Amino acid sequence: MNPRNLRIVFSSGFASLRCLRIDELRRKLWYNYSMLQAKFRIVSANREGVVPTLMTVLNASMAIDAPLTHNCGGRGRCGTCAFMIVEGAKSLGPKTPVEKRICEGTDLRLGCQARIIGDLIIDLPPKRSVGADDENPSAGVNA
């Protein structure tokens, strides 16, 4: 390993050599979280299953054979994959800038952007006026 990537940390009189770079640490954390499993349930579809953590809600819904609608292909542009959290609000990662822009002023999250980090129960919005309809994929959540 390149000496520039090493850090020496002094604690209690002993010098310990730290060989992990930041990118290696991120990879290890990502791997550890991706090995965990979470219970995932969609109330309106009456489907549930166990999915890997750090998976998007959209991909998790496909994994349990209850895919959310996604007119833009899961790129965070249309808002059709919006969902409501029934239980486990802290089981999702923080809102992405795309979610903040599209879902501003609502409690909805986007399935293509939200990543699962724990057990989660979701439901679809009661009205499909929230989000784009199939004929007009350019309409957003606030339409």
LODREN-858169 format. One record per atom (N, C-alpha, C): x, y, z; residue number from 1; atom name; residue in three letters. Coordinates in steps of 0.05 Angstrom, whole numbers, plus 5000, padded with zeros to 4 digits. Last residue first. Example, Ala and Ser with C-alpha at 12.3 -4.5 7.8 and 13.67 -1.06 7.14 Angstrom:
2
     x     y     z  pos  site  code
  5257  4955  5142    2     N   SER
  5273  4979  5143    2    CA   SER
  5258  5001  5157    2     C   SER
  5264  4886  5156    1     N   ALA
  5246  4910  5156    1    CA   ALA
  5264  4934  5156    1     C   ALA
***
This chain:
143
     x     y     z  pos  site  code
  4025  5361  4812  143     N   ALA
  4007  5369  4790  143    CA   ALA
  3978  5369  4799  143     C   ALA
  4064  5344  4846  142     N   ASN
  4049  5369  4854  142    CA   ASN
  4029  5378  4832  142     C   ASN
  4087  5302  4820  141     N   VAL
  4071  5296  4844  141    CA   VAL
  4054  5320  4851  141     C   VAL
  4079  5318  4749  140     N   GLY
  4093  5310  4773  140    CA   GLY
  4075  5305  4797  140     C   GLY
  4073  5299  4681  139     N   ALA
  4061  5311  4705  139    CA   ALA
  4075  5300  4730  139     C   ALA
  4094  5269  4641  138     N   SER
  4110  5293  4649  138    CA   SER
  4098  5307  4674  138     C   SER
  4061  5227  4627  137     N   PRO
  4083  5221  4645  137    CA   PRO
  4099  5246  4654  137     C   PRO
  4000  5221  4615  136     N   ASN
  4017  5245  4617  136    CA   ASN
  4040  5241  4636  136     C   ASN
  3976  5172  4616  135     N   GLU
  3975  5187  4591  135    CA   GLU
  3994  5211  4591  135     C   GLU
  3984  5153  4668  134     N   ASP
  3996  5139  4646  134    CA   ASP
  3997  5154  4620  134     C   ASP
  3998  5210  4711  133     N   ASP
  3981  5188  4702  133    CA   ASP
  3994  5175  4678  133     C   ASP
  4043  5227  4764  132     N   ALA
  4034  5228  4736  132    CA   ALA
  4016  5205  4729  132     C   ALA
  4020  5249  4829  131     N   GLY
  4038  5235  4811  131    CA   GLY
  4027  5236  4783  131     C   GLY
  3957  5246  4851  130     N   VAL
  3984  5251  4861  130    CA   VAL
  4003  5235  4844  130     C   VAL
  3916  5222  4829  129     N   SER
  3921  5249  4820  129    CA   SER
  3948  5259  4830  129     C   SER
  3907  5174  4851  128     N   ARG
  3929  5174  4832  128    CA   ARG
  3932  5202  4819  128     C   ARG
  3896  5172  4920  127     N   LYS
  3888  5183  4894  127    CA   LYS
  3912  5182  4876  127     C   LYS
  3923  5146  4962  126     N   PRO
  3895  5140  4957  126    CA   PRO
  3886  5150  4929  126     C   PRO
  3989  5121  4949  125     N   PRO
  3972  5143  4955  125    CA   PRO
  3943  5136  4947  125     C   PRO
  4005  5055  4977  124     N   LEU
  4004  5074  4954  124    CA   LEU
  3985  5097  4961  124     C   LEU
  4046  5041  5033  123     N   ASP
  4021  5040  5019  123    CA   ASP
  4022  5060  4996  123     C   ASP
  4094  5001  5072  122     N   ILE
  4086  5025  5056  122    CA   ILE
  4058  5020  5044  122     C   ILE
  4138  4984  5122  121     N   ILE
  4111  4979  5111  121    CA   ILE
  4102  5004  5097  121     C   ILE
  4202  4957  5137  120     N   LEU
  4186  4979  5126  120    CA   LEU
  4159  4969  5116  120     C   LEU
  4264  4949  5171  119     N   ASP
  4237  4939  5165  119    CA   ASP
  4218  4962  5158  119     C   ASP
  4318  4986  5139  118     N   GLY
  4306  4971  5160  118    CA   GLY
  4278  4962  5152  118     C   GLY
  4334  5015  5096  117     N   ILE
  4355  5008  5115  117    CA   ILE
  4344  4992  5139  117     C   ILE
  4320  5027  5028  116     N   ILE
  4311  5013  5052  116    CA   ILE
  4336  5007  5070  116     C   ILE
  4320  5089  4995  115     N   ARG
  4333  5064  5000  115    CA   ARG
  4325  5053  5027  115     C   ARG
  4285  5126  4946  114     N   ALA
  4287  5119  4975  114    CA   ALA
  4300  5091  4978  114     C   ALA
  4280  5129  4890  113     N   GLN
  4302  5143  4904  113    CA   GLN
  4306  5134  4933  113     C   GLN
  4237  5102  4872  112     N   CYS
  4262  5099  4856  112    CA   CYS
  4285  5112  4870  112     C   CYS
  4195  5118  4905  111     N   GLY
  4205  5090  4906  111    CA   GLY
  4232  5086  4892  111     C   GLY
  4194  5177  4940  110     N   LEU
  4196  5165  4914  110    CA   LEU
  4208  5137  4916  110     C   LEU
  4146  5194  4991  109     N   ARG
  4173  5189  4982  109    CA   ARG
  4172  5176  4955  109     C   ARG
  4101  5242  5021  108     N   LEU
  4107  5221  5003  108    CA   LEU
  4137  5218  4998  108     C   LEU
  4083  5284  5049  107     N   ASP
  4097  5263  5065  107    CA   ASP
  4104  5239  5047  107     C   ASP
  4095  5348  5017  106     N   THR
  4080  5323  5022  106    CA   THR
  4096  5304  5039  106     C   THR
  4129  5390  5006  105     N   GLY
  4103  5396  5018  105    CA   GLY
  4085  5372  5022  105     C   GLY
  4159  5360  4950  104     N   GLU
  4160  5381  4970  104    CA   GLU
  4131  5387  4980  104     C   GLU
  4173  5319  4915  103     N   CYS
  4153  5313  4936  103    CA   CYS
  4151  5336  4957  103     C   CYS
  4212  5340  4881  102     N   ILE
  4187  5329  4870  102    CA   ILE
  4165  5327  4891  102     C   ILE
  4254  5358  4916  101     N   ARG
  4242  5376  4895  101    CA   ARG
  4215  5366  4886  101     C   ARG
  4265  5315  4948  100     N   LYS
  4258  5341  4961  100    CA   LYS
  4244  5359  4940  100     C   LYS
  4279  5277  4910   99     N   GLU
  4255  5274  4926   99    CA   GLU
  4246  5300  4938   99     C   GLU
  4327  5301  4892   98     N   VAL
  4305  5296  4873   98    CA   VAL
  4279  5293  4888   98     C   VAL
  4359  5299  4939   97     N   PRO
  4351  5325  4928   97    CA   PRO
  4328  5323  4908   97     C   PRO
  4332  5247  4981   96     N   THR
  4351  5256  4961   96    CA   THR
  4342  5284  4951   96     C   THR
  4321  5237  5050   95     N   LYS
  4310  5245  5024   95    CA   LYS
  4333  5255  5006   95     C   LYS
  4358  5182  5081   94     N   PRO
  4349  5210  5079   94    CA   PRO
  4338  5216  5051   94     C   PRO
  4331  5115  5081   93     N   GLY
  4353  5134  5081   93    CA   GLY
  4341  5162  5079   93     C   GLY
  4283  5085  5125   92     N   LEU
  4291  5094  5099   92    CA   LEU
  4314  5114  5102   92     C   LEU
  4265  5075  5175   91     N   SER
  4277  5052  5160   91    CA   SER
  4284  5059  5132   91     C   SER
  4237  5113  5199   90     N   LYS
  4266  5115  5203   90    CA   LYS
  4280  5092  5189   90     C   LYS
  4185  5097  5187   89     N   ALA
  4196  5121  5174   89    CA   ALA
  4226  5123  5176   89     C   ALA
  4153  5051  5199   88     N   GLY
  4182  5049  5195   88    CA   GLY
  4194  5072  5180   88     C   GLY
  4091  5048  5166   87     N   GLU
  4106  5042  5190   87    CA   GLU
  4136  5040  5183   87     C   GLU
  4073  5074  5121   86     N   VAL
  4054  5066  5141   86    CA   VAL
  4068  5062  5168   86     C   VAL
  4089  5123  5076   85     N   ILE
  4101  5105  5096   85    CA   ILE
  4079  5099  5117   85     C   ILE
  4068  5124  5008   84     N   MET
  4065  5134  5035   84    CA   MET
  4077  5113  5054   84     C   MET
  4100  5138  4944   83     N   PHE
  4087  5121  4964   83    CA   PHE
  4085  5134  4991   83     C   PHE
  4112  5146  4874   82     N   ALA
  4109  5158  4901   82    CA   ALA
  4093  5139  4919   82     C   ALA
  4122  5135  4823   81     N   CYS
  4129  5114  4842   81    CA   CYS
  4126  5124  4871   81     C   CYS
  4112  5180  4793   80     N   THR
  4092  5159  4793   80    CA   THR
  4097  5137  4813   80     C   THR
  4150  5220  4786   79     N   GLY
  4135  5219  4811   79    CA   GLY
  4114  5197  4812   79     C   GLY
  4186  5231  4743   78     N   CYS
  4157  5233  4739   78    CA   CYS
  4141  5233  4765   78     C   CYS
  4241  5226  4755   77     N   ARG
  4231  5249  4739   77    CA   ARG
  4201  5252  4739   77     C   ARG
  4272  5183  4775   76     N   GLY
  4264  5206  4793   76    CA   GLY
  4254  5230  4778   76     C   GLY
  4282  5139  4745   75     N   ARG
  4303  5160  4745   75    CA   ARG
  4295  5184  4762   75     C   ARG
  4249  5096  4732   74     N   GLY
  4262  5097  4758   74    CA   GLY
  4284  5117  4760   74     C   GLY
  4223  5103  4684   73     N   GLY
  4243  5082  4686   73    CA   GLY
  4259  5083  4712   73     C   GLY
  4182  5138  4685   72     N   CYS
  4207  5148  4676   72    CA   CYS
  4230  5127  4677   72     C   CYS
  4138  5110  4707   71     N   ASN
  4137  5118  4679   71    CA   ASN
  4164  5127  4668   71     C   ASN
  4124  5064  4748   70     N   HIS
  4147  5082  4745   70    CA   HIS
  4150  5088  4715   70     C   HIS
  4087  5033  4799   69     N   THR
  4087  5045  4773   69    CA   THR
  4111  5064  4771   69     C   THR
  4117  4979  4835   68     N   LEU
  4105  5006  4835   68    CA   LEU
  4106  5016  4806   68     C   LEU
  4105  4908  4834   67     N   PRO
  4120  4932  4825   67    CA   PRO
  4104  4958  4826   67     C   PRO
  4104  4859  4866   66     N   ALA
  4083  4880  4868   66    CA   ALA
  4096  4907  4859   66     C   ALA
  4142  4819  4874   65     N   ASP
  4122  4816  4853   65    CA   ASP
  4098  4835  4857   65     C   ASP
  4185  4830  4906   64     N   ILE
  4162  4816  4918   64    CA   ILE
  4138  4814  4900   64     C   ILE
  4218  4858  4871   63     N   ALA
  4228  4833  4882   63    CA   ALA
  4205  4817  4895   63     C   ALA
  4190  4905  4862   62     N   MET
  4192  4886  4840   62    CA   MET
  4201  4858  4851   62     C   MET
  4198  4928  4912   61     N   SER
  4171  4922  4904   61    CA   SER
  4171  4902  4880   61     C   SER
  4253  4936  4910   60     N   ALA
  4242  4917  4929   60    CA   ALA
  4214  4909  4922   60     C   ALA
  4257  4975  4870   59     N   ASN
  4268  4948  4865   59    CA   ASN
  4258  4927  4885   59     C   ASN
  4230  5016  4899   58     N   LEU
  4221  5007  4873   58    CA   LEU
  4231  4979  4867   58     C   LEU
  4263  5023  4943   57     N   VAL
  4236  5013  4948   57    CA   VAL
  4224  5003  4921   57     C   VAL
  4330  5000  4933   56     N   THR
  4309  5020  4931   56    CA   THR
  4282  5007  4935   56     C   THR
  4371  4970  4982   55     N   MET
  4356  4967  4957   55    CA   MET
  4336  4990  4956   55     C   MET
  4391  4972  5033   54     N   LEU
  4403  4991  5013   54    CA   LEU
  4391  4987  4985   54     C   LEU
  4379  4903  5050   53     N   THR
  4379  4932  5056   53    CA   THR
  4395  4947  5034   53     C   THR
  4343  4854  5012   52     N   PRO
  4368  4865  5022   52    CA   PRO
  4366  4895  5029   52     C   PRO
  4278  4832  5037   51     N   VAL
  4296  4843  5016   51    CA   VAL
  4322  4852  5028   51     C   VAL
  4223  4791  5045   50     N   VAL
  4249  4799  5057   50    CA   VAL
  4267  4808  5034   50     C   VAL
  4154  4811  5038   49     N   GLY
  4177  4794  5033   49    CA   GLY
  4201  4805  5048   49     C   GLY
  4085  4818  5017   48     N   GLU
  4108  4823  5035   48    CA   GLU
  4130  4804  5029   48     C   GLU
  4023  4845  4995   47     N   ARG
  4048  4830  4990   47    CA   ARG
  4069  4837  5010   47     C   ARG
  3977  4876  4987   46     N   ASN
  3976  4852  5005   46    CA   ASN
  4000  4834  4999   46     C   ASN
  3975  4923  4962   45     N   ALA
  3978  4899  4945   45    CA   ALA
  3977  4873  4961   45     C   ALA
  3969  4958  5005   44     N   SER
  3948  4957  4985   44    CA   SER
  3951  4933  4966   44     C   SER
  4018  4948  5035   43     N   VAL
  3992  4942  5046   43    CA   VAL
  3971  4939  5024   43     C   VAL
  4077  4917  5025   42     N   ILE
  4060  4937  5012   42    CA   ILE
  4032  4930  5020   42     C   ILE
  4136  4908  5064   41     N   ARG
  4108  4901  5059   41    CA   ARG
  4094  4924  5045   41     C   ARG
  4196  4876  5084   40     N   PHE
  4184  4897  5067   40    CA   PHE
  4155  4889  5061   40     C   PHE
  4249  4867  5128   39     N   LYS
  4222  4859  5121   39    CA   LYS
  4209  4882  5106   39     C   LYS
  4317  4862  5107   38     N   ALA
  4295  4877  5119   38    CA   ALA
  4269  4866  5110   38     C   ALA
  4385  4841  5119   37     N   GLN
  4359  4837  5107   37    CA   GLN
  4338  4853  5121   37     C   GLN
  4453  4857  5103   36     N   LEU
  4431  4855  5121   36    CA   LEU
  4405  4852  5106   36     C   LEU
  4490  4866  5064   35     N   MET
  4487  4838  5072   35    CA   MET
  4463  4835  5092   35     C   MET
  4492  4920  5058   34     N   SER
  4479  4905  5037   34    CA   SER
  4475  4875  5044   34     C   SER
  4523  4935  5102   33     N   TYR
  4495  4941  5102   33    CA   TYR
  4480  4925  5081   33     C   TYR
  4573  4914  5085   32     N   ASN
  4561  4905  5110   32    CA   ASN
  4531  4911  5111   32     C   ASN
  4582  4943  5038   31     N   TYR
  4580  4914  5037   31    CA   TYR
  4566  4904  5062   31     C   TYR
  4584  4995  5057   30     N   TRP
  4564  4988  5037   30    CA   TRP
  4560  4958  5037   30     C   TRP
  4630  4990  5091   29     N   LEU
  4604  4997  5102   29    CA   LEU
  4582  4989  5083   29     C   LEU
  4669  4979  5051   28     N   LYS
  4664  4960  5072   28    CA   LYS
  4637  4965  5085   28     C   LYS
  4667  5026  5020   27     N   ARG
  4661  5000  5008   27    CA   ARG
  4654  4979  5029   27     C   ARG
  4684  5063  5059   26     N   ARG
  4657  5065  5047   26    CA   ARG
  4648  5039  5035   26     C   ARG
  4736  5045  5066   25     N   LEU
  4718  5045  5088   25    CA   LEU
  4689  5046  5078   25     C   LEU
  4757  5056  5016   24     N   GLU
  4756  5028  5025   24    CA   GLU
  4736  5026  5048   24     C   GLU
  4754  5112  5015   23     N   ASP
  4739  5097  4996   23    CA   ASP
  4736  5067  5004   23     C   ASP
  4791  5124  5058   22     N   ILE
  4763  5131  5060   22    CA   ILE
  4746  5115  5040   22     C   ILE
  4835  5069  5072   21     N   ARG
  4829  5095  5061   21    CA   ARG
  4799  5100  5062   21     C   ARG
  4865  5035  5125   20     N   LEU
  4841  5039  5109   20    CA   LEU
  4839  5067  5098   20     C   LEU
  4907  5027  5159   19     N   CYS
  4912  5023  5131   19    CA   CYS
  4887  5027  5113   19     C   CYS
  4937  5052  5214   18     N   ARG
  4911  5050  5201   18    CA   ARG
  4914  5049  5171   18     C   ARG
  4974  5028  5266   17     N   LEU
  4975  5036  5237   17    CA   LEU
  4948  5031  5225   17     C   LEU
  4982  5057  5329   16     N   SER
  4969  5036  5312   16    CA   SER
  4969  5046  5284   16     C   SER
  5023  5066  5382   15     N   ALA
  5018  5076  5355   15    CA   ALA
  5006  5053  5339   15     C   ALA
  5006  5078  5449   14     N   PHE
  5013  5059  5428   14    CA   PHE
  5007  5072  5401   14     C   PHE
  4989  5114  5487   13     N   GLY
  5017  5109  5485   13    CA   GLY
  5025  5090  5463   13     C   GLY
  4933  5119  5477   12     N   SER
  4944  5106  5502   12    CA   SER
  4973  5098  5499   12     C   SER
  4942  5128  5410   11     N   SER
  4923  5127  5431   11    CA   SER
  4935  5110  5454   11     C   SER
  4954  5155  5347   10     N   PHE
  4966  5151  5374   10    CA   PHE
  4943  5150  5394   10     C   PHE
  4955  5132  5283    9     N   VAL
  4938  5142  5304    9    CA   VAL
  4950  5135  5330    9     C   VAL
  4977  5145  5219    8     N   ILE
  4985  5135  5245    8    CA   ILE
  4968  5148  5266    8     C   ILE
  4954  5124  5156    7     N   ARG
  4953  5144  5177    7    CA   ARG
  4962  5131  5203    7     C   ARG
  4968  5116  5087    6     N   LEU
  4969  5106  5114    6    CA   LEU
  4967  5129  5134    6     C   LEU
  4975  5136  5037    5     N   ASN
  4948  5128  5044    5    CA   ASN
  4946  5118  5073    5     C   ASN
  5028  5143  5030    4     N   ARG
  5012  5167  5032    4    CA   ARG
  4984  5161  5041    4     C   ARG
  5049  5092  5021    3     N   PRO
  5052  5105  5047    3    CA   PRO
  5035  5130  5051    3     C   PRO
  5009  5045  4987    2     N   ASN
  5024  5070  4984    2    CA   ASN
  5025  5084  5012    2     C   ASN
  5017  4976  5000    1     N   MET
  5000  5000  5000    1    CA   MET
  5018  5025  5000    1     C   MET
***
